[in-house]
Amino acid sequence: MAKKLPASIPRIALTPSEAAAAIGVGPDFFDANVAPELRLIRRGRKRLVPVSELERWTAEKAEPVFGRRT
């Protein structure tokens, strides 16, 4: 059985379900619409999503808000 890491160690990769939750979408939406645009870590059946890839993807997909008053 794998040991759990202490919570104080920052995560640099997430499971697809965790990655989906991190950006506020469901696993099915993530698999169909987000994961194909990300570089994933694959080892056997295990898939991991680097946090840096999620940050890159969200920064690229963000659209400017026009007509916003401050």
Biopython code that builds the backbone (N, CA, C, O; Angstrom):
import numpy as np
from Bio.PDB.StructureBuilder import StructureBuilder

atoms = [
    (1, "MET", "N", (0.842, -1.181, 0.000)),
    (1, "MET", "CA", (0.000, 0.000, 0.000)),
    (1, "MET", "C", (0.889, 1.246, 0.000)),
    (1, "MET", "O", (1.862, 1.319, 0.750)),
    (2, "ALA", "N", (0.558, 2.205, -0.826)),
    (2, "ALA", "CA", (1.347, 3.430, -0.953)),
    (2, "ALA", "C", (1.155, 4.312, 0.277)),
    (2, "ALA", "O", (0.061, 4.409, 0.834)),
    (3, "LYS", "N", (2.238, 4.944, 0.677)),
    (3, "LYS", "CA", (2.177, 5.878, 1.801)),
    (3, "LYS", "C", (1.609, 7.209, 1.333)),
    (3, "LYS", "O", (1.882, 7.654, 0.219)),
    (4, "LYS", "N", (0.834, 7.826, 2.173)),
    (4, "LYS", "CA", (0.332, 9.171, 1.893)),
    (4, "LYS", "C", (1.392, 10.176, 2.310)),
    (4, "LYS", "O", (2.019, 10.026, 3.359)),
    (5, "LEU", "N", (1.593, 11.201, 1.491)),
    (5, "LEU", "CA", (2.538, 12.251, 1.820)),
    (5, "LEU", "C", (1.901, 13.226, 2.803)),
    (5, "LEU", "O", (0.685, 13.421, 2.788)),
    (6, "PRO", "N", (2.713, 13.833, 3.653)),
    (6, "PRO", "CA", (2.154, 14.855, 4.554)),
    (6, "PRO", "C", (1.529, 15.990, 3.749)),
    (6, "PRO", "O", (1.986, 16.301, 2.649)),
    (7, "ALA", "N", (0.505, 16.596, 4.287)),
    (7, "ALA", "CA", (-0.218, 17.664, 3.593)),
    (7, "ALA", "C", (0.658, 18.875, 3.306)),
    (7, "ALA", "O", (0.333, 19.672, 2.426)),
    (8, "SER", "N", (1.767, 19.029, 4.033)),
    (8, "SER", "CA", (2.603, 20.212, 3.849)),
    (8, "SER", "C", (3.465, 20.151, 2.590)),
    (8, "SER", "O", (4.068, 21.155, 2.211)),
    (9, "ILE", "N", (3.532, 18.994, 1.939)),
    (9, "ILE", "CA", (4.314, 18.880, 0.705)),
    (9, "ILE", "C", (3.437, 19.342, -0.453)),
    (9, "ILE", "O", (2.381, 18.759, -0.696)),
    (10, "PRO", "N", (3.864, 20.392, -1.179)),
    (10, "PRO", "CA", (3.031, 20.896, -2.279)),
    (10, "PRO", "C", (2.934, 19.894, -3.425)),
    (10, "PRO", "O", (3.916, 19.243, -3.782)),
    (11, "ARG", "N", (1.756, 19.784, -3.985)),
    (11, "ARG", "CA", (1.526, 18.875, -5.106)),
    (11, "ARG", "C", (1.972, 19.550, -6.385)),
    (11, "ARG", "O", (1.656, 20.718, -6.610)),
    (12, "ILE", "N", (2.705, 18.834, -7.227)),
    (12, "ILE", "CA", (3.100, 19.374, -8.529)),
    (12, "ILE", "C", (2.377, 18.649, -9.659)),
    (12, "ILE", "O", (2.494, 19.035, -10.822)),
    (13, "ALA", "N", (1.634, 17.603, -9.321)),
    (13, "ALA", "CA", (0.821, 16.881, -10.305)),
    (13, "ALA", "C", (-0.425, 16.361, -9.599)),
    (13, "ALA", "O", (-0.403, 16.026, -8.415)),
    (14, "LEU", "N", (-1.514, 16.305, -10.368)),
    (14, "LEU", "CA", (-2.807, 15.873, -9.833)),
    (14, "LEU", "C", (-3.359, 14.732, -10.674)),
    (14, "LEU", "O", (-2.982, 14.568, -11.834)),
    (15, "THR", "N", (-4.245, 13.953, -10.089)),
    (15, "THR", "CA", (-4.975, 12.969, -10.882)),
    (15, "THR", "C", (-5.944, 13.729, -11.778)),
    (15, "THR", "O", (-6.254, 14.885, -11.488)),
    (16, "PRO", "N", (-6.430, 13.124, -12.849)),
    (16, "PRO", "CA", (-7.406, 13.822, -13.694)),
    (16, "PRO", "C", (-8.644, 14.313, -12.925)),
    (16, "PRO", "O", (-9.149, 15.401, -13.201)),
    (17, "SER", "N", (-9.127, 13.528, -11.976)),
    (17, "SER", "CA", (-10.292, 13.964, -11.185)),
    (17, "SER", "C", (-9.960, 15.181, -10.345)),
    (17, "SER", "O", (-10.767, 16.105, -10.243)),
    (18, "GLU", "N", (-8.779, 15.192, -9.740)),
    (18, "GLU", "CA", (-8.351, 16.344, -8.951)),
    (18, "GLU", "C", (-8.150, 17.567, -9.847)),
    (18, "GLU", "O", (-8.517, 18.682, -9.476)),
    (19, "ALA", "N", (-7.567, 17.353, -11.028)),
    (19, "ALA", "CA", (-7.351, 18.449, -11.969)),
    (19, "ALA", "C", (-8.684, 19.043, -12.414)),
    (19, "ALA", "O", (-8.823, 20.263, -12.504)),
    (20, "ALA", "N", (-9.656, 18.192, -12.692)),
    (20, "ALA", "CA", (-10.985, 18.671, -13.078)),
    (20, "ALA", "C", (-11.580, 19.528, -11.969)),
    (20, "ALA", "O", (-12.098, 20.614, -12.227)),
    (21, "ALA", "N", (-11.507, 19.043, -10.746)),
    (21, "ALA", "CA", (-12.044, 19.800, -9.610)),
    (21, "ALA", "C", (-11.295, 21.114, -9.431)),
    (21, "ALA", "O", (-11.897, 22.129, -9.080)),
    (22, "ALA", "N", (-9.989, 21.101, -9.669)),
    (22, "ALA", "CA", (-9.175, 22.305, -9.477)),
    (22, "ALA", "C", (-9.589, 23.436, -10.414)),
    (22, "ALA", "O", (-9.458, 24.608, -10.062)),
    (23, "ILE", "N", (-10.089, 23.097, -11.608)),
    (23, "ILE", "CA", (-10.510, 24.157, -12.535)),
    (23, "ILE", "C", (-12.042, 24.286, -12.601)),
    (23, "ILE", "O", (-12.575, 25.049, -13.407)),
    (24, "GLY", "N", (-12.730, 23.536, -11.750)),
    (24, "GLY", "CA", (-14.174, 23.726, -11.616)),
    (24, "GLY", "C", (-15.029, 23.048, -12.662)),
    (24, "GLY", "O", (-16.118, 23.530, -12.974)),
    (25, "VAL", "N", (-14.559, 21.932, -13.213)),
    (25, "VAL", "CA", (-15.362, 21.183, -14.186)),
    (25, "VAL", "C", (-15.466, 19.735, -13.730)),
    (25, "VAL", "O", (-14.739, 19.301, -12.837)),
    (26, "GLY", "N", (-16.365, 19.001, -14.344)),
    (26, "GLY", "CA", (-16.525, 17.600, -14.027)),
    (26, "GLY", "C", (-15.516, 16.731, -14.770)),
    (26, "GLY", "O", (-14.913, 17.176, -15.747)),
    (27, "PRO", "N", (-15.332, 15.505, -14.315)),
    (27, "PRO", "CA", (-14.365, 14.601, -14.945)),
    (27, "PRO", "C", (-14.653, 14.321, -16.419)),
    (27, "PRO", "O", (-13.719, 14.247, -17.218)),
    (28, "ASP", "N", (-15.911, 14.165, -16.794)),
    (28, "ASP", "CA", (-16.245, 13.885, -18.193)),
    (28, "ASP", "C", (-15.902, 15.076, -19.087)),
    (28, "ASP", "O", (-15.335, 14.904, -20.166)),
    (29, "PHE", "N", (-16.248, 16.285, -18.634)),
    (29, "PHE", "CA", (-15.914, 17.491, -19.390)),
    (29, "PHE", "C", (-14.398, 17.629, -19.506)),
    (29, "PHE", "O", (-13.877, 17.945, -20.576)),
    (30, "PHE", "N", (-13.700, 17.392, -18.411)),
    (30, "PHE", "CA", (-12.242, 17.488, -18.402)),
    (30, "PHE", "C", (-11.635, 16.536, -19.431)),
    (30, "PHE", "O", (-10.792, 16.935, -20.234)),
    (31, "ASP", "N", (-12.071, 15.272, -19.401)),
    (31, "ASP", "CA", (-11.525, 14.275, -20.332)),
    (31, "ASP", "C", (-11.801, 14.637, -21.788)),
    (31, "ASP", "O", (-10.950, 14.420, -22.652)),
    (32, "ALA", "N", (-12.980, 15.185, -22.066)),
    (32, "ALA", "CA", (-13.365, 15.474, -23.450)),
    (32, "ALA", "C", (-12.824, 16.807, -23.965)),
    (32, "ALA", "O", (-12.491, 16.921, -25.145)),
    (33, "ASN", "N", (-12.733, 17.809, -23.102)),
    (33, "ASN", "CA", (-12.449, 19.165, -23.573)),
    (33, "ASN", "C", (-11.143, 19.790, -23.104)),
    (33, "ASN", "O", (-10.657, 20.737, -23.722)),
    (34, "VAL", "N", (-10.578, 19.284, -22.041)),
    (34, "VAL", "CA", (-9.376, 19.900, -21.482)),
    (34, "VAL", "C", (-8.152, 18.993, -21.661)),
    (34, "VAL", "O", (-7.129, 19.427, -22.189)),
    (35, "ALA", "N", (-8.258, 17.750, -21.225)),
    (35, "ALA", "CA", (-7.112, 16.831, -21.260)),
    (35, "ALA", "C", (-6.446, 16.714, -22.632)),
    (35, "ALA", "O", (-5.221, 16.615, -22.694)),
    (36, "PRO", "N", (-7.209, 16.720, -23.742)),
    (36, "PRO", "CA", (-6.539, 16.619, -25.046)),
    (36, "PRO", "C", (-5.583, 17.783, -25.347)),
    (36, "PRO", "O", (-4.713, 17.662, -26.209)),
    (37, "GLU", "N", (-5.742, 18.901, -24.640)),
    (37, "GLU", "CA", (-4.894, 20.067, -24.871)),
    (37, "GLU", "C", (-3.744, 20.175, -23.871)),
    (37, "GLU", "O", (-2.989, 21.147, -23.892)),
    (38, "LEU", "N", (-3.612, 19.181, -22.997)),
    (38, "LEU", "CA", (-2.580, 19.198, -21.966)),
    (38, "LEU", "C", (-1.515, 18.143, -22.218)),
    (38, "LEU", "O", (-1.776, 17.103, -22.823)),
    (39, "ARG", "N", (-0.310, 18.434, -21.741)),
    (39, "ARG", "CA", (0.725, 17.404, -21.696)),
    (39, "ARG", "C", (0.515, 16.654, -20.390)),
    (39, "ARG", "O", (0.537, 17.253, -19.316)),
    (40, "LEU", "N", (0.315, 15.354, -20.480)),
    (40, "LEU", "CA", (0.069, 14.521, -19.300)),
    (40, "LEU", "C", (1.257, 13.619, -19.035)),
    (40, "LEU", "O", (2.041, 13.320, -19.936)),
    (41, "ILE", "N", (1.379, 13.193, -17.801)),
    (41, "ILE", "CA", (2.375, 12.190, -17.427)),
    (41, "ILE", "C", (1.654, 10.855, -17.441)),
    (41, "ILE", "O", (0.652, 10.679, -16.748)),
    (42, "ARG", "N", (2.158, 9.917, -18.225)),
    (42, "ARG", "CA", (1.547, 8.587, -18.317)),
    (42, "ARG", "C", (2.577, 7.533, -17.929)),
    (42, "ARG", "O", (3.670, 7.487, -18.495)),
    (43, "ARG", "N", (2.236, 6.710, -16.989)),
    (43, "ARG", "CA", (3.055, 5.579, -16.584)),
    (43, "ARG", "C", (2.118, 4.408, -16.359)),
    (43, "ARG", "O", (1.391, 4.359, -15.367)),
    (44, "GLY", "N", (2.142, 3.465, -17.289)),
    (44, "GLY", "CA", (1.183, 2.363, -17.216)),
    (44, "GLY", "C", (-0.220, 2.913, -17.368)),
    (44, "GLY", "O", (-0.503, 3.661, -18.303)),
    (45, "ARG", "N", (-1.090, 2.549, -16.460)),
    (45, "ARG", "CA", (-2.467, 3.045, -16.500)),
    (45, "ARG", "C", (-2.638, 4.369, -15.765)),
    (45, "ARG", "O", (-3.686, 5.010, -15.851)),
    (46, "LYS", "N", (-1.600, 4.767, -15.045)),
    (46, "LYS", "CA", (-1.661, 6.000, -14.248)),
    (46, "LYS", "C", (-1.480, 7.228, -15.133)),
    (46, "LYS", "O", (-0.571, 7.271, -15.963)),
    (47, "ARG", "N", (-2.345, 8.227, -14.956)),
    (47, "ARG", "CA", (-2.216, 9.520, -15.633)),
    (47, "ARG", "C", (-2.141, 10.601, -14.569)),
    (47, "ARG", "O", (-2.910, 10.601, -13.608)),
    (48, "LEU", "N", (-1.212, 11.514, -14.751)),
    (48, "LEU", "CA", (-1.088, 12.663, -13.849)),
    (48, "LEU", "C", (-1.053, 13.934, -14.678)),
    (48, "LEU", "O", (-0.530, 13.954, -15.792)),
    (49, "VAL", "N", (-1.616, 14.991, -14.118)),
    (49, "VAL", "CA", (-1.668, 16.286, -14.787)),
    (49, "VAL", "C", (-0.766, 17.246, -14.011)),
    (49, "VAL", "O", (-1.052, 17.555, -12.854)),
    (50, "PRO", "N", (0.314, 17.721, -14.625)),
    (50, "PRO", "CA", (1.153, 18.703, -13.931)),
    (50, "PRO", "C", (0.362, 19.981, -13.646)),
    (50, "PRO", "O", (-0.365, 20.475, -14.508)),
    (51, "VAL", "N", (0.507, 20.503, -12.452)),
    (51, "VAL", "CA", (-0.174, 21.742, -12.082)),
    (51, "VAL", "C", (0.228, 22.862, -13.043)),
    (51, "VAL", "O", (-0.599, 23.701, -13.399)),
    (52, "SER", "N", (1.486, 22.875, -13.460)),
    (52, "SER", "CA", (1.944, 23.912, -14.399)),
    (52, "SER", "C", (1.179, 23.852, -15.719)),
    (52, "SER", "O", (0.955, 24.889, -16.344)),
    (53, "GLU", "N", (0.774, 22.662, -16.153)),
    (53, "GLU", "CA", (-0.026, 22.535, -17.378)),
    (53, "GLU", "C", (-1.416, 23.125, -17.186)),
    (53, "GLU", "O", (-1.939, 23.781, -18.087)),
    (54, "LEU", "N", (-2.019, 22.899, -16.022)),
    (54, "LEU", "CA", (-3.329, 23.497, -15.736)),
    (54, "LEU", "C", (-3.230, 25.020, -15.706)),
    (54, "LEU", "O", (-4.107, 25.715, -16.219)),
    (55, "GLU", "N", (-2.167, 25.531, -15.108)),
    (55, "GLU", "CA", (-1.980, 26.981, -15.057)),
    (55, "GLU", "C", (-1.773, 27.552, -16.453)),
    (55, "GLU", "O", (-2.330, 28.599, -16.783)),
    (56, "ARG", "N", (-0.982, 26.878, -17.271)),
    (56, "ARG", "CA", (-0.759, 27.330, -18.650)),
    (56, "ARG", "C", (-2.070, 27.325, -19.418)),
    (56, "ARG", "O", (-2.397, 28.305, -20.089)),
    (57, "TRP", "N", (-2.824, 26.236, -19.330)),
    (57, "TRP", "CA", (-4.073, 26.085, -20.077)),
    (57, "TRP", "C", (-5.082, 27.164, -19.686)),
    (57, "TRP", "O", (-5.710, 27.771, -20.553)),
    (58, "THR", "N", (-5.238, 27.403, -18.383)),
    (58, "THR", "CA", (-6.222, 28.402, -17.960)),
    (58, "THR", "C", (-5.794, 29.809, -18.376)),
    (58, "THR", "O", (-6.640, 30.625, -18.740)),
    (59, "ALA", "N", (-4.490, 30.105, -18.329)),
    (59, "ALA", "CA", (-4.011, 31.429, -18.759)),
    (59, "ALA", "C", (-4.247, 31.630, -20.257)),
    (59, "ALA", "O", (-4.622, 32.722, -20.683)),
    (60, "GLU", "N", (-4.032, 30.591, -21.053)),
    (60, "GLU", "CA", (-4.236, 30.698, -22.501)),
    (60, "GLU", "C", (-5.708, 30.805, -22.866)),
    (60, "GLU", "O", (-6.048, 31.476, -23.841)),
    (61, "LYS", "N", (-6.576, 30.173, -22.121)),
    (61, "LYS", "CA", (-8.009, 30.160, -22.447)),
    (61, "LYS", "C", (-8.770, 31.344, -21.874)),
    (61, "LYS", "O", (-9.907, 31.600, -22.271)),
    (62, "ALA", "N", (-8.160, 32.064, -20.950)),
    (62, "ALA", "CA", (-8.839, 33.220, -20.350)),
    (62, "ALA", "C", (-9.051, 34.296, -21.410)),
    (62, "ALA", "O", (-8.150, 34.588, -22.196)),
    (63, "GLU", "N", (-10.231, 34.875, -21.427)),
    (63, "GLU", "CA", (-10.570, 35.926, -22.370)),
    (63, "GLU", "C", (-10.647, 37.259, -21.633)),
    (63, "GLU", "O", (-11.087, 37.317, -20.485)),
    (64, "PRO", "N", (-10.221, 38.313, -22.292)),
    (64, "PRO", "CA", (-10.319, 39.628, -21.650)),
    (64, "PRO", "C", (-11.786, 40.042, -21.503)),
    (64, "PRO", "O", (-12.633, 39.667, -22.314)),
    (65, "VAL", "N", (-12.062, 40.802, -20.483)),
    (65, "VAL", "CA", (-13.409, 41.318, -20.267)),
    (65, "VAL", "C", (-13.463, 42.724, -20.822)),
    (65, "VAL", "O", (-12.759, 43.612, -20.343)),
    (66, "PHE", "N", (-14.302, 42.933, -21.836)),
    (66, "PHE", "CA", (-14.435, 44.230, -22.472)),
    (66, "PHE", "C", (-15.561, 45.025, -21.832)),
    (66, "PHE", "O", (-16.550, 44.455, -21.371)),
    (67, "GLY", "N", (-15.410, 46.312, -21.806)),
    (67, "GLY", "CA", (-16.444, 47.172, -21.259)),
    (67, "GLY", "C", (-16.548, 47.121, -19.761)),
    (67, "GLY", "O", (-17.553, 47.557, -19.200)),
    (68, "ARG", "N", (-15.547, 46.606, -19.102)),
    (68, "ARG", "CA", (-15.575, 46.506, -17.648)),
    (68, "ARG", "C", (-15.242, 47.859, -17.035)),
    (68, "ARG", "O", (-14.262, 48.498, -17.420)),
    (69, "ARG", "N", (-16.048, 48.286, -16.095)),
    (69, "ARG", "CA", (-15.817, 49.555, -15.423)),
    (69, "ARG", "C", (-15.143, 49.293, -14.089)),
    (69, "ARG", "O", (-15.525, 48.378, -13.358)),
    (70, "THR", "N", (-14.154, 50.087, -13.780)),
    (70, "THR", "CA", (-13.465, 49.929, -12.494)),
    (70, "THR", "C", (-13.738, 51.061, -11.565)),
    (70, "THR", "O", (-13.231, 51.076, -10.444)),
]
sb = StructureBuilder()
sb.init_structure("model")
sb.init_model(0)
sb.init_chain("A")
sb.init_seg("    ")
for serial, (resi, resn, name, xyz) in enumerate(atoms, 1):
    if name == "N":
        sb.init_residue(resn, " ", resi, " ")
    sb.init_atom(name, np.array(xyz, "f"), 0.0, 1.0, " ", f" {name:<3s}", serial, name[0])
structure = sb.get_structure()
